[in-house]
Amino acid sequence: MPGPSQYHAADDPRHDLTPWVETPNSTRVSSYRYDHATGELQVRWRNRPPSEGYVYQGSYEIYRGFARAVSKGKMINRVLDGLPYEPMTPDQINAPSNPQRGGVQSRVR
């Protein structure tokens, strides 16, 4: 694997991550992103260390719905909590985003 200065997420077959999307108006969610290679939605929590969050097994449609939800907390309660999920590992949190991927932006900023 190349060194950090020459690493490109687009070359890593394990991940194809959108950039983190910050959610300043959410009281529950700090940021989120989607892994196109694994179909996972990564969510980091507000008022917790940046190293804490969950990975939800979902689909691109669920990711789009989450990104566009006015209330991220309600979407978690109604949809995401019904999906398989687990705490994020340090490798998942630190995996670089693919700069060629555009994220779906939240309707509320």
Secondary structure, DSSP 8 states (H G I E B T S, - for coil): ---GGG--GGG-TT--B---EE-TT-SSEEEEEEETTTTEEEEEETTS-TT-EEEEE--HHHHHHHHH-S-HHHHHHHTGGGS-EEE--HHHHHS---TT------S--
